Amino acid sequence: MRTPSYLARAAWARPEGGLRSRPTCPKEGKAVATVTRDDAYEFEEKGFGWLLFAATMLGLAGILSVFDGIIALSRGKFYTANSSYVFTDLRTWGWITLIIGVLLIVAAMGVFSGSGFARWFGILAAGVSAIGLFGSPTAQAYPFWALIIFALDILVIYALAVYGGKRVE
C-alpha cells in the first residue's frame, strides 16, 4: 500500500523502507526546530507530577465531600440506621462535611493556578479534611474508605509542603 503524497511530505512521516531519519530543514538549510527526547522533558518542573496529583486529589476529595454533605443533610439514615454521635447530630456533620468539601475544591483550583498562597491553603484544607474525617459519619460507616482518604490527605500535604514552593527558573 502506498502512502498518499500529502502524508509522505509530513515532517513526522516515516519514509518508505525503514526508520531512516528525514531532514527537517527547509531549502535554505537553517534548522526550524530540533528537539531531542531529553530536551522535551527539560521544561517540566521538578515535582510537577506531585503538584498535579495534589490538585487532583484535593478536587476529587472536595467533590466527594460535597456529595457526602448533601447526602447527610438530605437522608439521615443513609450511613447507619441507629447511630449515635458524640458531637451533635448528623445534620451538623453534614454541614461540616459540605463546608470542608467546598474548601477542598477552592484549594484545588488554587493549586492548579500555581498560586503560592494556595500551597498553604491546600495544606490547611487537607489537614482539616484529615482531622474532620475521623468524626464524620463516613468514618463510622466505611472505616477502610476513611483510612484511604486519610492517607491521600497526608500525601497531598507532603506534595504541597515539598514541591509547592516558588518556581525556580
Secondary structure as UniProt FT lines:
FT   HELIX           5..8
FT   TURN            11..12
FT   TURN            16..17
FT   TURN            27..28
FT   HELIX           37..40
FT   TURN            41..43
FT   TURN            46..47
FT   HELIX           48..74
FT   TURN            76..77
FT   HELIX           90..113
FT   HELIX           116..135
FT   HELIX           137..141
FT   HELIX           143..163
//
